[in-house]
Amino acid sequence: MMVGRAVSLKVEKGPAEPKEVVLEVRGLTVRSETGQAVVDNIDLDVHSGEVVCVAGVQGNGQTELTQAILGLQHFVTGSAKLKGEELV
């Protein structure tokens, strides 16, 4: 009655069909100014059409990971490529 129609609580969809990799992260490590690894050897593939969320409690490295991929971190090793173009 709330939405004015019958509501199905079952989602009908087929299996996932991953497309090409658009973001490829390999061996990404971010170190603090003191040398402590705050992101340690991350490998990640994001396919076209995917929605990816990085979550964690404050201080678990999600901010540093995002900043490293965007090129905003200074102490970074590894690689990140967007559609084959090196970001890091």
Secondary structure, DSSP 8 states (H G I E B T S, - for coil): --SSS----S----------EEEEEEEEEEE-TTS-EEEEEEEEEEETT-------STTSSHHHHHHHHTT--SSEEEEEEETTEE--
